[in-house]
Amino acid sequence: MTVKETGKVHRTLLPIGPFHPLQEEAEFFQLTIEGERVVDLDVRLSYNHRGIEQLCTTKTFDQIPFLVERVCGICSASHPLAYVQAVEELAGIEVPERALYLRTIVNELERVHSHLLWVGLAGHFLGYNTVWMWAWRYREPVLDLLEMLTGSRINYANARVGGVRREISNDLWPAVAEKVDEAVAGLDMITKAVLDDPVLHARLKGVGVLSKEDAIRYGVTGPTARASGVPIDVRRDDPYAAYDRVDWEVIVQEEGDVFAKAVVRLLETYESVKIIQQCIAQIPDGPLSAEVREIPPGEGVGHVEAPRGETFHYVKSDGSNFPVRHKIRAPSFVNVPSFKASCIGQLVADVAITLASVDPCYSCTERVAVVRDRSRPEQVFGLDELIRLSQERSAEFRRRLGA
Amino acid sequence: MSLSELTGSIRSQLTDAVLAIEERSPRRTWMTVRPERIREVARYLFEDAGGRLATMTGVDGRDQIEVLYHFCFDHLGGVVTVRAQAAKPTPEIDSVTPIIEAANWIEREIHDLLGMNFRGHPDMRRLLLADDWPEGLYPLRRDVREKLPNYGRR
């Protein structure tokens, strides 16, 4: 039957994904457009669900850090730290000073390399592949450092209930200072390139705005919240590790657009550097861990400021060797739904960078975004086409501005 | 206001909705509430007291499903966890999503994994379970293994 006969338009969906050779993780982008604007958004999750919460009830308290650091490859220090803090709270364990500092150093190095990764991705989405290459090149000394300090670039196995698992020798601090300086040189260059570029200003200001009201409604955290004028940061609000023993600032912007989110991430990377430098100057000698015998019955919560926002863990024990319940909530779980507020009304060409501005972690959240515009027959775009549209839009701005 | 003062406020404002409330440490308050009063409690903590719903945890008990609502009070540096229980075999509680949008996904997750029904949720679709996952099979319930098709087979 034809459109004339039925008055209905035949809709065809061409899915690209969830398993596509060009994508690092399973993701299903199904974009239906009409005109150039987004009118609705939905998310489909769980392509990367691994049943970790259930698995945790079959592991001993000491085994769990090794499991939960694999929730996410890029915030792999945050999950174990939130977990061990929940257990330490439950069991009333006090962590020795040196361990608090060692935890801080690793977690701030993680923030630096995660933010540099994001800057690179954002650069790629915008068609600034040079920014992408430089950001990832200057990420390398940070990953080298983490490997030197913990044995791994990712998945450090450094946290344990009661403290840290391994010593990091004071002899290594000069090398840390040197490598951090190397990363900062790159950060200086990239920050200047991004913040001073008129095309990026035109491209990113006013784009993907998440209002402060919506940021609070959705309960977003991390740079996504701080860029919308919501001044929250677990490191300052509910201090853990050594964050209240060093001086640093919480970076907040008010506009809530993609540019503001970029500013927050870039500037807070400098704060991370300050924290690391103070930690290596102040770190006391002492034991690496409290002695932990048994975990009594009880419950505790632990939360940390991961690169993407607050990671929240809850642990319940019945006095046996395994937790009865372990709830894991990564920051992307609360940040991703805010797409509904920040993407509606945006141009299709701005969707890729708006989605990316939340710095979503697939593994942490196992999700996929679906963009729908109902008023005309569907065309379907995958992520690679969203990115292409985004890059073309930047090129158009460059032409217009004669850059 | 300190977390202690907030706890005092909760006691006086929510009185009989609260079954028990305990300050386990300067930054951690834990309370149990009557499940039928959960919307009032959530509204008070979110709208009046300025709390942020960080997440919710569903826990399977023998005779009930327990839901923990974890509210962070960032400006006070504390966490208030609210416990509400719903009896099996048909555990249900009012959804707080109409009041706090941040509850939307997590209520869907707890519904998927524990079979808790959140009355009045605006969009109770599956979040984590596959489309063809059978009804009535809740992965985080402790009796799920017995219900799996290959239970007992090698």
HADDOCK unambig.tbl for C-alpha pairs under 7 A between the chains (distance, minus, plus):
assign (segid A and resid 45 and name CA) (segid B and resid 127 and name CA) 6.12 0.50 0.50
assign (segid A and resid 45 and name CA) (segid B and resid 128 and name CA) 6.02 0.50 0.50
assign (segid A and resid 46 and name CA) (segid B and resid 128 and name CA) 5.01 0.50 0.50
assign (segid A and resid 54 and name CA) (segid B and resid 140 and name CA) 6.56 0.50 0.50
assign (segid A and resid 217 and name CA) (segid B and resid 100 and name CA) 6.26 0.50 0.50
assign (segid A and resid 217 and name CA) (segid B and resid 101 and name CA) 5.56 0.50 0.50
assign (segid A and resid 217 and name CA) (segid B and resid 102 and name CA) 6.23 0.50 0.50
assign (segid A and resid 218 and name CA) (segid B and resid 101 and name CA) 5.39 0.50 0.50
assign (segid A and resid 218 and name CA) (segid B and resid 102 and name CA) 4.38 0.50 0.50
assign (segid A and resid 219 and name CA) (segid B and resid 52 and name CA) 6.12 0.50 0.50
assign (segid A and resid 219 and name CA) (segid B and resid 53 and name CA) 6.45 0.50 0.50
assign (segid A and resid 219 and name CA) (segid B and resid 54 and name CA) 6.92 0.50 0.50
assign (segid A and resid 219 and name CA) (segid B and resid 102 and name CA) 5.30 0.50 0.50
assign (segid A and resid 232 and name CA) (segid B and resid 74 and name CA) 6.45 0.50 0.50
assign (segid A and resid 237 and name CA) (segid B and resid 74 and name CA) 5.41 0.50 0.50
assign (segid A and resid 237 and name CA) (segid B and resid 75 and name CA) 6.39 0.50 0.50
assign (segid A and resid 237 and name CA) (segid B and resid 77 and name CA) 4.70 0.50 0.50
assign (segid A and resid 238 and name CA) (segid B and resid 77 and name CA) 4.46 0.50 0.50
assign (segid A and resid 238 and name CA) (segid B and resid 78 and name CA) 6.57 0.50 0.50
assign (segid A and resid 325 and name CA) (segid B and resid 59 and name CA) 6.91 0.50 0.50
assign (segid A and resid 327 and name CA) (segid B and resid 57 and name CA) 6.18 0.50 0.50
assign (segid A and resid 329 and name CA) (segid B and resid 55 and name CA) 6.86 0.50 0.50
assign (segid A and resid 334 and name CA) (segid B and resid 102 and name CA) 6.75 0.50 0.50
